[in-house]
Amino acid sequence: MKTTSRPFFYSLFLLAAALLLSVAVGSVFIPPAALWDLARAALTGRDSVLPQADTYRIILGSLRLPRTLLVAFTGAALATSGGAYQGLFRNPLADPYMIGVASGAGLGAVLAMTAQWARGGAGMLAVPLAAFAGALLAVGIVYQLARVGRTLPTTTLILAGVAVSSFCTALSSYLMLNSTGELRRALVWQLGGTTLSGWGPVVAALPYLAVGCLVLLANGHALNVLQFGDEQAKQLGLPVERVRGIIVLAATLTTAAAVAFSGVIGFVGLVVPHLVRMVWGGDYRRLLPLSIVCGAAFLLIADVLARTLMAPQELPVGVITSLAGAPFFLWVLRRNKQQSYW
């Protein structure tokens, strides 16, 4: 096996294990042998010999599989957009959560929820569109506040992101308190969870996530060139402003779709690209696809922990990612003081 293919093999193996764990673990445990028998029966058209086959099919088809796919898509979207933001701003601490994009998307989605737009088929479009508008506005404000001339200092970026994020969160809380009918749904969603179930959210989110991730993957080489700085990138023939606009729109779209259907889930976009970069290097042509796979696996594992740590009570998955991500963020800050691997 070639050295360049090993990272993808390892990450795909991790994702396969996380997918298996996610569909097997729950209030009703489905053994791997039963999953294999059901899959084989579905592929061959034969009836399963398992006595609980009908029960397992209902659990998998109605609950586990759609949830697993939505969580995997969300993790992939947050991780790849986080990696893109880090490359775009040339800042290892940038991610959808830290620079206010996720909170802006959250505010837009809460506006849609409290206005009771999220009803029926049209609501599936209204929430992500409102989240996208809020995310785009937030990232634009943060970028303008943090920019000093032609540079984007780390300190001002973080401070601007914290300020915009706090403002969006406070406004979202105000809207929730004044809309008691949607309070529980919005509160769970703000903590990184969703009250949506079934295949509807998966089908509705997939086009946004697919388009955004594909555009980011197509700009991997452009992100590599941007690491040399705007002036040198222009000398190399890269249309910097146009490329930056495309990347911002694509990363914001993926973040907004993930937030709209799965809630505000922090630190995935920070932790996963960092780990990928530390293990397999900073080439964005490799980093972004690996972030997609590893991000999906990371969030699936976090979701399994959220379901099992306090069973039968379920924790919001955002709590688990924050418990893991906050210490990692502090470690990154300490590491950056001592050495630079960026």
C-alpha positions in Angstrom: 0.0 0.0 0.0 1.4 3.4 -0.9 2.2 5.8 1.9 -0.1 8.5 0.5 -3.1 6.1 0.7 -2.6 5.0 4.2 -4.2 8.1 5.9 -7.4 7.5 3.9 -7.4 3.8 4.7 -7.0 4.4 8.4 -9.6 7.2 8.5 -12.1 5.1 6.5 -11.6 2.2 8.9 -12.3 4.5 11.8 -15.4 5.8 10.1 -16.7 2.3 9.4 -16.2 1.3 13.1 -18.0 4.5 14.2 -20.9 3.8 11.9 -21.2 0.3 13.1 -21.1 1.4 16.7 -23.7 4.1 16.1 -26.3 1.8 14.6 -25.7 -0.9 17.1 -25.8 1.0 20.4 -29.0 2.4 21.9 -31.8 1.5 24.3 -32.0 -1.7 22.3 -28.6 -3.1 21.5 -28.4 -4.7 18.0 -25.5 -7.2 17.9 -23.1 -6.9 14.9 -24.1 -10.4 13.8 -27.7 -9.3 13.6 -26.7 -6.3 11.6 -24.8 -8.5 9.2 -27.7 -10.9 8.8 -30.2 -8.0 8.2 -27.9 -6.4 5.6 -27.3 -9.7 3.8 -31.1 -10.4 3.8 -31.8 -6.9 2.4 -29.1 -7.4 -0.4 -30.2 -10.8 -1.4 -33.9 -10.3 -1.0 -34.2 -13.2 1.4 -36.0 -13.2 4.8 -33.9 -13.0 7.9 -33.9 -16.0 10.2 -33.7 -13.8 13.3 -36.8 -13.9 15.6 -36.4 -10.1 16.3 -35.8 -9.2 12.6 -39.0 -7.1 12.3 -38.2 -5.1 15.5 -34.6 -4.5 14.4 -35.8 -3.3 11.0 -38.2 -0.8 12.5 -35.5 0.5 14.9 -32.9 0.8 12.1 -35.1 2.2 9.4 -37.0 4.7 11.5 -34.5 5.8 14.1 -30.9 4.6 14.0 -29.9 4.9 10.3 -31.3 8.4 9.7 -29.8 9.7 13.0 -26.5 8.1 12.2 -26.3 9.6 8.7 -27.4 13.0 9.9 -24.7 13.0 12.6 -22.1 11.8 10.2 -23.0 14.5 7.7 -22.9 17.1 10.4 -19.5 16.1 11.6 -18.1 16.0 8.1 -19.5 19.5 7.3 -18.2 21.1 10.5 -14.8 19.6 10.2 -14.2 20.5 6.6 -15.5 24.0 7.0 -13.3 24.4 10.1 -10.3 23.3 8.0 -11.2 25.7 5.3 -11.6 28.6 7.7 -8.2 27.9 9.2 -6.6 27.9 5.8 -8.5 30.9 4.6 -7.6 33.1 7.6 -4.2 31.4 8.0 -5.1 31.0 11.6 -5.0 27.7 13.5 -7.6 28.9 16.0 -10.3 29.7 13.4 -13.3 27.4 13.2 -17.1 27.9 12.7 -17.7 28.1 16.4 -14.8 30.4 17.5 -15.4 33.1 14.8 -19.1 33.3 15.3 -20.4 31.6 12.2 -22.2 28.8 14.1 -23.8 31.3 16.5 -24.9 33.5 13.6 -26.4 30.4 11.9 -28.0 29.6 15.2 -29.6 33.0 15.5 -31.0 32.7 12.0 -32.4 29.3 12.7 -34.0 30.4 16.0 -35.6 33.3 14.2 -37.1 30.8 11.8 -38.3 28.5 14.6 -39.8 31.3 16.7 -41.6 32.7 13.7 -42.9 29.1 13.2 -41.7 28.9 9.7 -40.4 25.4 10.3 -43.6 23.6 9.4 -44.1 21.1 6.7 -41.9 20.8 3.6 -41.4 24.5 3.2 -40.0 24.7 6.7 -37.2 22.3 5.8 -36.0 25.0 3.4 -36.7 28.0 5.6 -34.6 27.0 8.6 -31.3 26.3 6.7 -31.8 29.4 4.5 -32.3 31.6 7.6 -29.3 29.9 9.2 -27.2 30.5 6.1 -28.1 34.2 6.1 -27.3 34.6 9.8 -24.0 32.7 9.4 -23.0 34.8 6.3 -23.8 38.1 8.2 -21.8 36.9 11.3 -18.6 35.9 9.3 -18.8 39.2 7.4 -19.0 41.3 10.6 -16.2 39.3 12.3 -13.9 39.6 9.2 -14.4 43.4 9.0 -13.9 43.9 12.8 -10.8 41.7 12.9 -9.1 43.0 9.8 -6.2 45.4 10.3 -5.2 46.8 7.0 -4.5 43.8 4.8 -3.7 41.5 7.8 -5.9 39.4 10.0 -4.3 39.1 13.5 -5.1 36.1 15.6 -6.0 38.2 18.7 -8.4 40.5 16.9 -10.0 37.6 15.1 -10.7 35.7 18.3 -12.0 38.8 20.1 -14.2 39.7 17.3 -15.5 36.2 17.0 -16.2 36.0 20.7 -18.0 39.3 20.7 -20.2 38.5 17.7 -20.9 35.0 19.0 -21.9 36.3 22.4 -24.2 38.9 20.9 -25.9 36.2 18.6 -26.2 33.8 21.6 -27.8 36.5 23.8 -30.3 37.5 21.1 -31.1 33.8 20.5 -31.8 33.4 24.2 -34.0 36.4 24.2 -36.0 35.1 21.3 -36.4 31.7 22.9 -37.6 33.2 26.2 -40.3 35.1 24.4 -41.5 32.1 22.4 -42.6 29.5 24.9 -44.1 27.2 22.2 -40.7 26.6 20.7 -38.6 27.0 23.9 -37.8 23.3 24.5 -37.0 22.6 20.9 -34.7 25.6 20.5 -33.0 25.0 23.9 -32.1 21.4 23.0 -31.0 22.5 19.6 -28.7 25.3 21.1 -26.9 22.7 23.2 -26.1 20.6 20.1 -29.1 18.4 19.7 -32.2 18.1 17.5 -35.8 17.2 18.0 -36.1 16.2 14.4 -36.2 12.5 13.5 -36.7 10.3 10.5 -35.4 10.7 6.9 -36.8 14.2 6.3 -33.9 16.1 7.8 -31.3 13.9 6.2 -32.8 14.4 2.7 -33.2 18.2 3.3 -29.7 18.7 4.6 -27.8 16.6 2.1 -27.9 19.0 -0.9 -26.5 21.9 1.1 -23.8 19.8 2.7 -22.9 18.1 -0.6 -22.6 21.3 -2.5 -20.6 23.1 0.2 -18.2 20.2 0.8 -17.6 19.6 -2.9 -16.8 23.3 -3.5 -14.3 23.3 -0.6 -12.6 20.1 -1.9 -12.3 21.7 -5.3 -10.4 24.7 -3.7 -7.8 22.6 -1.8 -5.0 23.8 -4.1 -6.2 27.4 -3.8 -6.0 27.2 0.0 -2.4 25.9 -0.3 -1.5 28.9 -2.4 -3.2 31.3 0.0 -0.8 30.2 2.8 1.9 32.2 1.0 0.0 35.4 1.6 -2.3 37.5 -0.6 0.4 39.3 -2.6 2.4 36.2 -3.5 -0.8 34.3 -4.3 -1.8 37.1 -6.7 1.7 36.9 -8.3 1.1 33.1 -8.8 -2.0 33.9 -10.7 -4.7 33.2 -8.1 -7.7 35.5 -8.1 -7.6 36.0 -4.4 -10.7 38.0 -3.7 -12.9 35.7 -5.9 -11.5 32.5 -4.4 -11.9 33.9 -0.8 -15.5 34.8 -1.5 -16.2 31.3 -2.9 -14.6 29.6 0.1 -16.4 31.8 2.6 -19.7 31.1 0.9 -19.1 27.3 0.7 -17.8 27.0 4.3 -20.7 29.1 5.6 -23.2 27.1 3.7 -22.0 23.8 5.1 -21.9 25.2 8.6 -25.4 26.7 8.3 -26.9 23.5 7.1 -25.2 21.5 9.9 -26.4 23.9 12.5 -29.9 24.2 11.2 -30.6 20.5 11.4 -28.3 19.3 14.2 -27.9 22.3 16.5 -24.9 24.3 17.6 -22.1 21.8 18.1 -18.8 23.4 19.1 -15.1 22.4 18.6 -15.6 19.8 15.9 -14.2 22.3 13.3 -11.3 23.1 15.6 -10.3 19.7 16.9 -10.5 17.5 13.8 -8.5 19.6 11.3 -5.8 20.1 13.9 -5.5 16.4 14.5 -5.4 15.7 10.8 -2.8 18.3 10.2 -0.6 17.1 13.1 -0.7 13.5 11.9 -0.8 13.8 8.1 0.4 17.3 7.3 -1.1 20.6 6.1 -1.7 20.0 2.4 -5.3 21.0 2.0 -5.8 18.7 -1.0 -5.4 15.9 1.6 -6.5 17.7 4.8 -10.0 18.6 3.6 -11.1 15.1 2.5 -9.5 13.5 5.6 -11.3 16.1 7.7 -14.6 15.0 6.2 -14.1 11.4 7.1 -12.5 12.0 10.5 -15.1 14.6 11.4 -17.9 12.2 10.7 -16.2 9.5 12.8 -15.5 12.0 15.6 -19.1 13.2 15.9 -20.5 9.7 15.6 -18.4 8.6 18.6 -19.4 11.7 20.6 -23.1 10.9 19.8 -22.7 7.4 21.0 -21.2 8.7 24.3 -24.1 11.2 24.6 -26.6 8.3 24.3 -24.9 6.0 26.8 -23.1 8.0 29.5 -26.3 8.8 31.4 -28.7 6.2 29.9 -31.6 6.2 29.7 -31.3 10.0 29.8 -29.6 11.4 26.7 -27.1 14.2 26.7 -26.9 16.8 23.9 -23.9 15.8 21.7 -22.7 19.4 22.0 -21.9 18.8 25.6 -19.6 15.9 24.8 -17.8 17.8 22.0 -17.3 20.8 24.3 -15.9 18.6 27.1 -13.4 17.1 24.7 -12.8 20.3 22.7 -12.2 22.9 25.4 -9.1 21.1 26.9 -7.8 20.5 23.4 -8.2 24.3 22.7 -6.2 25.2 25.8 -3.5 22.6 24.8 -3.3 24.2 21.3 -2.8 27.7 22.9 0.0 26.3 25.1 1.6 24.5 22.2 1.5 27.6 20.0 3.5 29.5 22.7 6.3 26.9 22.6 6.5 26.0 18.9 4.8 26.5 15.6 3.7 23.6 13.5 1.3 25.8 11.3 
